[in-house]
Amino acid sequence: MTLFLSYILLGVSLAAPIGPVNAAQFNQGIKNGFLHAWILGIGSILAELCFIIAIYFGMVHLLETPFAKTFLWLFGSFVLLYTGIESIMSSHKLDGQAERHSLRKTFTTGFLLSISNPLSILFWLGIYGSVLADTMEKYQTEQIVWYSTAIVIGIMSWDLLMAIVSSGSRRVLPQRTLTLISIVTGLSLIGFGIYFGYQALIVIF
């Protein structure tokens, strides 16, 4: 049981670092509330499950080819720039004034933010890949699935916490502060998008 809990904590630590998904999720929380923030995180988790499955079956190396990397950097840059600009342009429309995105669009945004992020692929390959290699030496397939599930539970716990904190912030923070947060998260997404575009140019040239 202690080992299972340690894998849950590993999942939390994998999800916690500041990145595009956390910024977008916080932005959704202060604009549209808990459900949208949570659904965006679920979309991201689905993408991370794809990474876990790809690593388990050894398919992730297909995504390390120059063509695949270039495509992911460019596509990721587009998604981040679009999301960041949209966040800034709608930053003044808070507290129910904004036209809410459908949950399907919010889910898709979360999925695309993760699945198109080459850093996520390298991150999962380095962290989960090494954990998987160590686990496979000591345990059987059932236990590997069990401990991988614990990692996913940890990620989902962080997703839930982010949704609660971000949606709770819109109830206690003044309008001006919420608008500023929305602008800052939008700028951070644009920053990530520019970085992704730069990395694509490096791969191309």
Buried (B, 14 or more C-beta within 10 A) or exposed (E): EEEEEEBBEBBBBBBBEEBBBBBBBBBBBBBBBBBBBBBBBBBBBBBBBBBBEBBBEEEBEEBEEEEBBBBBBBBBBBBBBBBBBBBBEBBEEBEEEBEBBEBEBBBBBBBBBBBBBBBBBBBBBEBBBEBBEEBEEEBEEEBBEBBBBBBBBBBBBBBBBBBBBBBBBBEEBEEEEBBEBBBBBBBBBBBBBBBBBEBBEEBEE
